[in-house]
Amino acid sequence: ITNPPVMFFDEPTSGLDSSASLMVMEHLQSLAQTGITVVVVIHQPSSRCFQYCDDVLLLSCGRSLFNGPANTLADTFATLGYHCPPFFNIAEFAVEVANMKPDQVKHLVENAQEFYRGRSGDFFSELARRSLKRVG
């Protein structure tokens, strides 16, 4: 297959040192800049790696806690009552929130669903839309 419209990467930075991880993320970003939709699964992103993400889908217990531009994650969580401490890595904070007790996650998911109601479609619908636009 040449020139695919979508590429999926599962844990491409696992086991790499920070320098190599950044090189991988830079390469993935360069792929995205060519018009390829790049989907990356990362369980523990560093703050520097997180800066290469345009959009984020944060899952907990199979439910979406956040779906949107990476640079709005902190403000969205704050709107939902979860404030990232100053000078704290937002990616690490997001992982902590996603790993809360199940009843807390349920509350956050319910709040997030209300927050997102009426907003644009879900992550996979948007992914399909972008891919079809590129292909067609």
N, C-alpha and C positions, 0 to 999 in steps of 0.2 A: 504494500500500500504506500503510495506516495502522496504527500500533501494532504494529510487527513484534516477534516474540519475541527475535530475534537481529539484531545489527547488526555488520558488519565494517568496519574502518577500516584502510587500508593507508597507513602513514606520514603520519598526520594532522598531525604537527608538523614535517615536513620543510620547510626553508626559512623557518621562523618564528623570530623572536627568542625569548629565554627567557620574556618576559612573555606573549607571544601563545601560546606552547606551553603555559604553565600554564593560560591561559584555556581552551584547547581541552581539556586534560586534566580541568579542573574540570567542564566541560560534559559530557564523556563520563562522568565519575563520577556526575553528576546523572542522566544517562540510566540508568545501572546501578542507581541507587537507586530508580528507578521500577519495577524488576523486569525491565528489558530486559537480556539477556545481551549485553555489549559485548566484542568481540574486536578488539584493537588490535595492529598490527604496528609495532614501533619498533626501528630498528637501532641507534640511539645515544641512549638515554634519559638525560636529566640526572637527577641524584639527586632533584631536586624532582619531576620528572615521574614517576619511578619510584615515588614515595610514593603516587601515585594508583592504582597497580596492586594489585588484590587477589590475583590468581593470575598465575603466570608459566609459560610454556612456552618454554624456552630450547633452540634447535636449533643443531646444528653438523653440517655435511655431511649434512643431512637426517635426523639422528638426535637423539633427545631427550636432552639433558644434565640437564635439570631440569624438573620438572612439579609445581607445588604452590604453596602460599601464598607470596607475595612476601617476607613477613617471616621466612620460614624458609630463604631462599636461602643466606645466609652460613653458617648452622649446618650445612645439608646439605652444602655444598661442603667445609666444614671436616671433617665426618665422612668425606668421600671423600678427604681429604688435600690439599685446596686451600684455603688460609687467606687470607682477604681481609685485607690490612694494615690496621692501625688508622687511622682517619680517612680511609680510601679509599672512594670511591663504589662501592657494591656493584654497581650497574648497569654501571659501567665495568669493574669486575673480572670480572663475568660475561661481558662481551663479549670481554675478553682471554682468558679461559679457553676460550670458544667458538672463538677464532681460533688456538688452539695448533696445533702440528704434528699432522698426521693420526694418527701413531702414539700421541701423547699423548691425542688426542681419543678414539681407539679404546679406550684403557685406561680413560679416564674414563667412556665410555659403558658399558663392561662393568661397571665398579664401580657406576654409577648403576642399571643394570638389576638388578643383584643387590640393591642398596639398596631399590629400588621393588618388588621381587618380593613379592607378598602384600599390597601396599597397594591402595588404591582404584584404579578403572579409569583409563584414559588420558584425556587432555585432551578429545578429541573425544567420547568416550563420556559424560563428565561434562557437556560442553556440551549434548549431545543430551538427557540426562536432565533438566537444568535447564529447557531449552526446552520439553520435553514437559510437565513439571510445570506450567509457566506457562500453556501453551495449554490443557491438559486440566484 
